[in-house]
Amino acid sequence: MALTDILSALNKSGSGINLNQLASSLAEASAAAPKAAAEKQASRSSVAVSALGSLRAQLAGLAETARAIAAQDLLSIASSSSAVQARVTDRPMVASAASTVEVLQLAKSQVLEFSGFSARNQTVGPGTITVEVGVWYTPENGGEAFASKPGTTGVTIEIAEGTTIEDLAKRLSALPGVSAALVDKGDGTFSLGILSESGAGNALRLTTTGAGLAAFDTTARNADVQVQAARNAMLTVNGVLIQRETNQIENAIPGLSLSVSAVTGPVTIAAGRNAGVALANLNALVGQMNAARDMLSSLTARGVTEASGGALAGDPALRQIAQDLDALLRAPLPGYGPKAPSAVDFGIRSLQTGALFVDQAAFRKAFSTSPEMFDALFSDRLQGDGVEIGGVVPPTFLPGSYSFRRDAQTGQATLDGRQLVGLDLGDGRHTYISRNGPATGLILTVANDVTDARIDHGQSLVSRLDALVSRAVKAGGALSAASDRYEKVATTAQAELLRIGERAKTLQDLYVKRFAAMEQAVSRFNSTSAYLDSLVTQWNKDD
């Protein structure tokens, strides 16, 4: 209502003003500025929380893409003969090259046959059987001789009266390194067959007591009951003669395990990595990196005006994520020694705009020079020179190089100065377990002559990227912390809006009360004015 309208209304019996409307308008006017500020704050916070959700999804997609690429095996192993098959055991160690393997002899178990039994339940006399593991050989004076395997002792079993030949087979099979079975010959007789583990050093010697068990004593008649002699596998790898106790050949070709099944002439084992697939994988990773970096840049950009800035303009935590992503590509991968590669070494470059791309010429040159190092981008490495590593790699076992030390006399060993728990395997090897410290869960196996070794734990680009994303999106991480911060601001703004509304309502009620008092005063003034007017009129009539 205009001022002239209000003054005109005062000439009536009452003010004529809509006091509720006036009180409401005045209260709204007083709350307009703080209300607008709180609404703006709530809106910006809501947009920021939504933007953080989109960024979280983008980063998770980047890590997922990297893992999917890592699952694609660039390495292919081909054999020119089914008699020799190869599988990858340590891919970073596999060189893109061909090896020649020639199998001269397969590893075999010793097979003993004790024949002439008439029934499965035929009993044998009481006594003892001692089983020893070792090697049978021909001494200079002829005949046969037996030497026990170092680190082993004979095992003696008691054979009770009434024991059947079938029961005896079961008792022998329960012994380590022994397999026994009763065989139906098909001619009305049964034979007890006893097998050792494969390898020339795993042959068996049986020594008995008791007349009823004398037929099983091989001390002087091994050749009479031996159907097949125990022997090692013998083969040449690139011209070097090697032998193993089994037909599973380890540590002959770096990073590969060979399985031989027949004697054969030269076989070619070719290992190679596909450069085309590697380049496509790297381009896919760079594409996802660009998408994530673009989103981070857009969301954190400081505009010329507030309206042109990003939803998360200037957020330091998110800017740090962007810097970490850039550093990830340029920093050498930890745990790969002084010549550790980085993604930049394989041709990743950046334009003036900051966008990443793959320089194909640089990539092909690097890949042709050292294709196995490309695995470092997508596969972790854990290896030791002369050390077989097993168990579980704990997250506390950080990438880097670790020193293994072993005292050949006492058998005690340490890993970077921490004591390991050792076990003599009895076959020329020791196993060590870490039960405390950052390497807890690792199992290290070494030959008895190993006293000093270095263990390298290399962390791939994929693992580092996955760790970076996990730190960012996990509870308490940069994105979660930022989201919590903005949600808190939004909650505070909503609470402020409620308080502003309550203050406006209180102010409106106060105005209404004051205007009511004014209305009463105006009414009384108007009543007095009307009375005086009436009195003056009456006086004029009397004149």
NUTIZA-970117 format. One record per residue: residue in three letters; x, y, z of N, C-alpha, C in turn. Coordinates in steps of 0.05 Angstrom, whole numbers, plus 5000, padded with zeros to 4 digits. Atoms other than C-alpha are relative to their C-alpha. Layout:
<recs>
ALAXYZXYZXYZ;...
</recs>
This chain:
<recs>
MET501749765000500050005000501850255000;ALA498549755002502750694980499650175025;LEU500249834976504151215034497550175000;THR502449835001498451665009497549845006;ASP502350184994493651065013499849965030;ILE500050044971495750945085499050255014;LEU500949754987494751685104497050054995;SER502849975006488051685069498349825017;ALA501550194984485851075107499850095029;LEU500149914972487551415173497750195005;ASN502349814997481751905160497449855005;LYS502450164996476851325167499849925029;SER500450094973474151005229502349835011;GLY497650154993480050535229502250074980;SER497849945018486650535193499449914972;GLY500650115026483950115137502349844987;ILE497750155011490649775129499749705006;ASN499950294995491349015119502549945016;LEU497750014982495748945180501549734997;ASN498750265004497248195169501850004975;GLN498449995025499548315098502450195004;LEU497849814995503848915120502149875017;ALA498150134982506948515177501649784985;SER498650215016508447935129502050114981;SER498249885019511548385077502550115013;LEU497749894986516048725127501849775011;ALA498450224990518248055158501549864977;GLU498750135023519647755089502350184990;ALA497949825009523648375070502549985017;SER497750024982528048315131501549744998;ALA498750265003529347575117501049944972;ALA499350065028530447625042503049964996;ALA497150025006538047735042501249755013;PRO498850254988540047185093498849754988;LYS501350235012534946715061501249934973;ALA498850035026537846814992502849885003;ALA497350104995544946695019499949705008;ALA500150284991542946045054499049814978;GLU501050165023539045794993502249954980;LYS497750035019545145924949502049805010;GLN498150194987549645554998499049724998;ALA501250265001544944965001500149894971;SER500050095028544344934925502849934990;ARG497250065009551944974913501049745013;SER499150244986553144434965498749754987;SER501450225013547943984932501349934973;VAL498650045026551244074864502749885004;ALA497450114995558043934894499949705008;VAL500350284992555643284926499549824976;SER500650155024552743064860502549974982;ALA497550015016559243244824502049805011;LEU498250204987563242834874499249724994;GLY501050275007558842234860500849934971;SER499250055028560242304785503049954998;LEU497150035001567642374798500849735012;ARG499450264988567641764843499549784979;ALA500650205020564341364787502150004978;GLN498049975021569441634736502649875009;LEU497550124990575441434779499749705003;ALA500450294998572440754794500149874972;GLY499950105027571540654719502949994990;LEU497250005008578840834708501549765012;ALA498750234987581240314758499049744989;GLU501150255012576539794729501149954973;THR498950035027579039924659502949895002;ALA497250094996586239844683500149715008;ARG500050284991584539184717499249814976;ALA500850165023581038924654502249974980;ILE497750015019587039104611502149815011;ALA498050184987591638754661499349714997;ALA500950285003587438124654500549884973;GLN499450105027589038084580503049934998;ASP497350105001595237664572501350064973;LEU498549945024600037954521501949784993;LEU497950205003604737374531498949754988;SER500850265012604036764486502449815000;ILE497950205000608036124493499249784981;ALA500650205020608435634435502249785001;SER498250225001611634944431499749864973;SER500150135026613434584367499349705003;SER500750284996611733904399498349975025;SER501650054976606433654447501649855021;ALA498450144980611933254481501350195021;VAL498949804981614433894514498150245001;GLN501949784997609334394541501150195021;ALA499049794982610835044577497750175010;ARG501949814988606935484624501550225015;VAL498749774987608536164654499849985030;THR500050004971610536174727500850285011;ASP499249744992613736864731500350174975;ARG500149875027611737294671502150224996;PRO498049805005616537874682502849894993;MET497450125006622337384677500149884972;VAL500150135026620037104610501050194979;ALA498949835022624237394554498649924974;SER501250055027621237464484502249884982;ALA497950145014625836944454499249704997;ALA500550285004626036214431502249845014;SER498250194987629235634469499749734987;THR500150275012631034944443500349795022;VAL500050214979629434344487500149734986;GLU499850275010631433624473499849815024;VAL500550184978628733074519501549744995;LEU498450245003633732504527498949775016;GLN501050214983630332114582497950115019;LEU502149914982623932164623500649905029;ALA499850084972623832124699498049775005;LYS501850234995620931464724500349925029;SER500150124973619031134790501249724999;GLN499350284998622030484813497549845004;VAL502350184997617029924806501049735008;LEU499350264990617629294847497549824998;GLU502250185001613328674836500649745016;PHE499850254984612328114887497649834992;SER502150155013608327574852499549735014;GLY500550284992605326884863498049975023;PHE502050024978599827034915497449894989;SER502350145010593726594908497350145006;ALA502549874993588527044940500650275014;ARG499749734988587427754965500449975030;ASN499950034971586627505036502149815009;GLN497850164992592827085035501650145022;THR498649874978596527225100503149984997;VAL497150005000603827395110500949975029;GLY499150044973608027225170500650255015;PRO499449764984609327705227503050074998;GLY497349905000615528125232500050304995;THR499849725006617928815210501050044971;ILE499049915026619129175144501150285003;THR498849734999623929765141500350104971;VAL499949895027623230205080501950245000;GLU498149785003629030655059499850124972;VAL500149865026629331175003502950084993;GLY497349935008635731274963500549914971;VAL499250075027639431034901501449734999;TRP498650255006641530354875502150054980;TYR497849965019648230344840501749754998;THR498250235004653529864814502850085009;PRO497349934991660029884853502149894981;GLU497850085018666829764820500349704999;ASN499650294999666929034842497549854990;GLY502450135011660128904810497849975021;GLY502350044982653428714840498450265003;GLU501749774995648629214870500550115028;ALA499649874974649329714927497950225002;PHE502149804995644530204959501250225018;ALA499349774983645830904987497550165008;SER502449854991640631255029500150294992;LYS500249725008638331945008500750175024;PRO499249834978641632485050497650145013;GLY502249874986637132755104497649835006;THR502350184996632532145105500949775018;THR499650244983631931555153497949804992;GLY501950215006628630885143497650005019;VAL502450014984621530775168499349705003;THR500650284994619830115202497149975008;ILE502850064993612829825206499949715011;GLU500550274988610529235249497849864986;ILE502050165013606828685214499149785019;ALA501150194981602328285259499249734987;GLU501050265009600327555254497350034988;GLY502649995013594527465206499650234981;THR500249775019595928085164499849884971;THR500350095028593527965092501750164982;ILE498449855020597228165030498750264992;GLU501449765006591828675016500450215023;ASP499549824978592728975086502950114998;LEU497249915002600229005074500350224979;ALA499949795021599129415010499050265011;LYS501049754988595129915050502050125020;ARG498049914980600429955105502350144986;LEU497749895015605930085054499250274986;SER500949755014601730615016499950235019;ALA500249784980601131005081502750135005;LEU497349894995608731115082500650234980;PRO499349785019611531765051501849904978;GLY498350075023614331664981499549724990;VAL500650275008611130974973497149984991;SER502750065009605130734933499949704994;ALA500150295004602930004936497149924993;ALA502650095008597129614906500249704993;LEU500250295007594928884898498749984972;VAL500850025028594128704824499149724994;ASP500950255010589928144796501349944974;LYS498550055025594327824743498249874978;GLY501750125020588527474709500549714995;ASP499450285003591626784714499549845025;GLY500650134974589026624783501950075022;THR498149914979594726964819499950305003;PHE500049714994595827654850502950085004;SER497349894996602028104852499750255017;LEU499949754984603828644902502050184985;GLY498349805014606429244863500650235019;ILE499249784983610429774899501550214983;LEU498849795016612230444868501350215018;SER498749784986617030984891499150264987;GLU500349755015616731714874502150004977;SER498250005023620131884808502650135008;GLY497349894995627532054806501949785010;ALA498050214994633931634811500549985030;GLY499450004971634831844884497749925018;ASN502450074985627931604905499349704999;ALA500550295001628730854896499749895029;LEU500650124974626730384953501749765006;ARG498850254990630229864994498349905023;LEU501750134979626029385037501749805015;THR498650184983629329035095498049885020;THR502150124984625228525133501249835023;THR499450204979625328095196497649825001;GLY502250204999621227465206500049844974;ALA499950185023621126865160497750044981;GLY502349975017614227015134500150254982;LEU499749765016616527685105502550004983;ALA497450015014623127455075499750054970;ALA500449965028620127475005500050294991;PHE500149715006619528235010502650145005;ASP497449884995626728355028501550044974;THR498649945025630428704971502950065004;THR497249934993637128795005501949864981;ALA498250155017640328244963498749924973;ARG501450095024635128144907498450224987;ASN501549785012633028834883499549954970;ALA500350045029634328654810498049794993;ASP501950225005630028024816497150104999;VAL502849924998623628404834499650284988;GLN500349735012625029074800499149984971;VAL501249995027620529164740501050254985;GLN499149745012622829884728501850145019;ALA498149854982628830264756499250295002;ALA500549724997628030954784502150164985;ARG498049845014631331494742499050294997;ASN500649725004631632234730499350074972;ALA500449895026629132634672502650134991;MET497649885011634932844627499350154975;LEU500649855024634433394575502150224997;THR498349775005638333954543498350244995;VAL501449745004636034674544502150194988;ASN498149835014639635094493502849895002;GLY497450145000645134574493501149935027;VAL499050064973646034534568498549765011;LEU501150254989644933844599499050055028;ILE501149984973640333844660498549755006;GLN501650234992636733314700498350085025;ARG501949944978630833324748498749735009;GLU501350244989627332804792497349954988;THR502750035011620632934759500050104971;ASN500349915028618133084689498850284999;GLN500849714998615933774713502650155004;ILE497349884999622134184698499850295007;GLU500049724991622934824737502850124997;ASN497549855000628235364731501949934977;ALA498350065023630835124664499950244980;ILE500449765016627935714624498850215018;PRO501149804982626936354664497150074996;GLY502849935000619736474682498149784990;LEU501750215011617235814652500449745015;SER499950274990615635114677499449824976;LEU500250195023616534544627498849745010;SER501150274994612433904627500849824976;VAL499150175022615733344586498649735003;SER501650255000611932714566501149794982;ALA498850215018616332354515502850094993;VAL497349945011623432294491499750114972;THR500449865025624132754432502550154992;GLY497849845010629033114388499550295006;PRO500349714994629733874388497250114997;VAL502649874999623434244407500450305005;THR499749714996622734994401497750115018;ILE501849864982619435374458500350304995;ALA499849725008617836074433498250175018;ALA501549814983615636644479499950274986;GLY500249745012613037304453497750165011;ARG502149814991608837914469498950154976;ASN501449885023603738224422500250305002;ALA499649714999605838944408497450154993;GLY502549875007599139114375498050015022;VAL501850014977595038894434501050185023;ALA498849834980599839244481499550304995;LEU500549725007599039904443497150075003;ALA502949954996591439834442499350035030;ASN500449984971591539714517500950265011;LEU498949754990595840314530498350244991;ASN501749795009591440754487497350015016;ALA502550014984585240514525500550125027;LEU499449894974588540674591500350304999;VAL499649715003590641364567497450144996;GLY502649885004583541504543498550035026;GLN501449994974580741344612501450205018;MET498549804984586241764645499250284992;ASN500849745010584442354601497250075010;ALA502749954991577042284619499950085029;ALA499949944971578642274693501350275006;ARG498649754996583542854688498350244991;ASP501749785010578643274647497850065020;MET502149954981573143174698501150145025;LEU498749874977577843354755500650304994;SER499349725007580143984718497550174998;SER502549855003573044194701498750065027;LEU501449974974570344094771501550185019;THR498449844981576044454806500950274989;ALA499249755014576945024756499050255015;ARG500949754989576745734784499250184976;GLY500949845023572546144735500550305005;VAL499849714998572946884720497950125018;THR502249934982566246954755499349755015;GLU500850224983563246524808498349804984;ALA501850185016558146254758501649834981;SER498550155020563546024709502049815012;GLY498250194987567645634761498849725002;GLY500950274997567244884772498449965026;ALA501650064977562544564822501749965025;LEU498150044978568644404865502450184997;ALA497849815007572745014847501950035023;GLY497849954981579445044882500249795022;ASP499850204978578344424925502849885000;PRO497250095000585444254947500349694999;ALA499850295000584143514959499749884972;LEU500550105027581543404889502350094981;ARG497649925016587243804858502349825006;GLN497850184993591943344895499749734986;ILE500550255016588542734862501050044972;ALA499249955028589743054794503150004998;GLN497050005000597143174812501149725003;ASP499150284995597742454837499849834974;LEU500350155025595042184771502250074980;ASP497949915018600042594732502749875008;ALA497550114989605742364777500249704996;LEU500150295003603541644770501249914974;LEU499050075027605241644696502950054997;ARG497349925005611941974703502049875020;ALA498250114980614841654766500849714993;PRO499250285004619041014759498549825019;LEU501550194984615340404784501849895022;PRO498350094978617940204853500449705000;GLY499450284997621339544864501249874975;TYR498850115025624439474794502950084996;GLY497249945001631439704811500650274989;PRO499149735010635540304786499050074972;LYS501049955027632840224715497149954998;ALA502850054999625640184735498550164978;PRO501549865021620840364677497850175011;SER502449854994615240864678498350004975;ALA501849995024609240964632501150184979;VAL498949815019612841544600502149864982;ASP498050155015618341054578498849854977;PHE501350155021613240704535498350194981;GLY501149825021611241324495497750185009;ILE502149824992606041684537501050295001;ARG499249725001606542424523497550185005;SER502249814995602343054537500150234980;LEU500249775017599843604491500250265016;GLN499949744985600244344508497450045016;THR502549984985592944284530500149835026;GLY499950184977595143764581498949724994;ALA501150265006591643194546502249804994;LEU498050215004595442534543499649864974;PHE500250175024596942124481502449814999;VAL497850195002601341534461501550054974;ASP498249965023607141684415500749724990;GLN499850285009606841044373502949934993;ALA497250065007614041104347501649945025;ALA498550044975616741174417499249745014;PHE501050254988612340604442501349764986;ARG499050235014614540124388503049965004;LYS497150024995621940284399500549885028;ALA499650104973621340174474499149715003;PHE501150274998617139544466501849804986;SER498350185014621839234416502649955015;THR497550024985627839374461499649835025;SER500550144975624739104526497149935004;PRO502950064998617838784516499249895027;GLU500750124974618138414582499650215021;MET500449794980618639074620497350134997;PHE502749905002611839264592498249875020;ASP501650144979609038754641499950165025;ALA499949854975611139224696497850215002;LEU502349814999605539704676497549865010;PHE502550134994600239174688500249765018;SER499850234982603038614731502250055021;ASP498149984978606438624799502249784996;ARG497850205002613038254806501049945028;LEU498850094975615637854865501849774994;GLN498150215008621937464852502650035016;GLY497550004987628437274883501949824985;ASP498050155014634837024851500849765017;GLY499550244985635236304874498149955023;VAL501950034979629236374920497249954988;GLU502850065007622436044910498250135020;ILE501649844982617136504938497149914998;GLY502850094999610236274960498650145023;GLY501649894979604936415012498350244991;VAL501749775006600837055015501750265003;VAL498649744999603737744998498250205016;PRO501749824984601138205054500150284989;PRO500049725009599238925039502250175014;THR497849864985604639135090502749964986;PHE497450065014610038845044500350194977;LEU499949785019611639485007501949934977;PRO498250055022614939494939502950095006;GLY497249944996622539504939501749764999;SER498150224999628639064947500549925029;TYR499650114973629638615007502449815000;SER497650164998635938255031499449755016;PHE500350264987635537505048502849905008;ARG497550104990641237245091499549735014;ARG500350264987642336525113502749895009;ASP497650124989647536195157500049714993;ALA499950285010649535545123500549805022;GLN499350184978652035255189497649955018;THR502350024981646035395234497349974986;GLY502550015014640735435180498250245006;GLN501749774993638036085211500150214977;ALA500149815022635836625162498450255009;THR501449754996633437345161499150124974;LEU500949845023629637795113500150295009;ASP499549724992632038515119500450025030;GLY499350004972634638345188498049875019;ARG502050124983628138025214500349694999;GLN499650294998628837305238497749854987;LEU502050175013625236775197499949735014;VAL500350264989622536105221500749794978;GLY499050195020626135535184499149725004;LEU500750294999624534815166501749864979;ASP498450165018629334315135498249804986;LEU501850185015625533955079501249734996;GLY498850265003630533385078500849924972;ASP499350065028631633425003502150204989;GLY498049805009637233935001498950284999;ARG501249735000632534525012499050075028;HIS501249904975630134955069497750194993;THR502249825003623535325076500050195024;TYR500149804979622935965115497450164999;ILE502549874998616736315140500350265016;SER499949754985615937035162497450025017;ARG502450004982611337065223499550275013;ASN500549734989612037795241501350204982;GLY498949795017613538455209498550034974;PRO501549945025611538715140499849774981;ALA500050225019613038055105498449765012;THR501550224987608437635150498249864979;GLY501650165020605437075107501649904977;LEU498350095021611136995058501449745007;ILE498550264996614336305049502350004980;LEU497650005017621436275021501349735001;THR498750265002624635624997502650034985;VAL497449985012632035584981501549745002;ALA498250224998637235064966502050045023;ASN498249994977642134905022502550174995;ASP497649855006647735254986499550304996;VAL500749725003644035924982500450145027;THR499649864975646536405035499450304998;ASP500449715004645237085004498350044975;ALA501849965023639637314958498650275003;ARG501649755000635837944938497249934990;ILE502850045008628237934934498950274992;ASP501149755011625038464890496949984999;HIS503049985001617738674899499350244984;GLY500749785018615639094840497050044999;GLN502849935001608939454840499350124973;SER500849925027605439544773498550275000;LEU501649765003602140174746497149955008;VAL502750074994595439824753499649995030;SER500250024970596639664827500250285013;ARG499849744989598840374841497650174994;LEU502449855007592940664804497649915017;ASP502150114984588240194841500250105029;ALA499549914973591340404907499250305002;LEU500749715000590641144889497050045001;VAL502949985001583341064871498749915026;SER501150114975581940644933500350205022;ARG499549804979585041174978498050244996;ALA501749775005580741714944497149945006;VAL502850064998574041354946499249865025;LYS500750144976574440965010498950195022;ALA501049844978571141195074502350155013;GLY497949844989575241765100502050104980;GLY498349915021578641865033499350284991;ALA500349725009579142514994497150054991;LEU502849955010572342434959498049985022;SER501950044978568742175019500150245020;ALA499749774982571642735063498750254988;ALA501149775013569743255011496949994999;SER502950045001562742965004498850065028;ASP501049954972561842965080500050305006;ARG499749724995564243685082497750164986;TYR502149865014559343925029497249935011;GLU502650084988553543525059499650145026;LYS500349854974555043855126499250294995;VAL500749725007554744535093497150024992;ALA502850005008548144355060498149975023;THR501650044976545344105126499950265017;THR499949754985547644745160498350214987;ALA501649805015544445165105497049955003;GLN502850064997537844795111499150075028;ALA500749924973537944895186499850305003;GLU500149714999539445635175497450104987;LEU502549925013533445685128497649965019;LEU502150054981529045385182500150225022;ARG499749794979531845895233499050274988;ILE500949755013530646465183497050014999;GLY502950025002523546235173498750055028;GLU501149974973522346195248500350295009;ARG499749714992525346895259498150184985;ALA501949845016520947175203497249985012;LYS502750044988514746865235499850155026;THR500049854974516747155303499850304995;LEU500049725006517947835272497250094990;GLN502649945010511347805235498050025023;ASP501950004977507647645300500450265016;LEU499549764985511148235334498850244986;TYR501149785016509148705277497050015003;VAL502950024998501948465281499150125027;LYS500749904974501748615356500250305001;ARG499649714999504649305347498050154983;PHE502049875018500049475289497349995012;ALA502750024987494049235330499850235021;ALA500149784980495949735385499650274985;MET500349755015496650275332497150034990;GLU502750005011489850085303498150095022;GLN501849914978486650165371500350305005;ALA499549714996489850855379498650164978;VAL501349865022487451065310497050005003;SER502950024997480450815325499150205021;ARG500849814979480251215390500250294990;PHE499649735011482951835353497650074982;ASN502249955018477651755300497350045014;SER502549974984472151675352499950285013;THR499949734988474352315388499550214978;SER500349815022474752675321497150024992;ALA502850015008467652465304498350145021;TYR501649874979465052695371500350304999;LEU499549725001468253375365498650124976;ASP501449905024465553455295497150035005;SER502949994993458653295320499350235018;LEU500549794980459253795378500250274986;VAL499749745014461654355332497650054983;THR502449985017455854215285497650095017;GLN502249944983451054255343500250295009;TRP499649724992453954915366499250194978;ASN500649835023453155205297496950024997;LYS502949995003445755015297498850185022;ASP501149844978444555355365500350304994;ASP499649725007447356005336497950084980;
</recs>
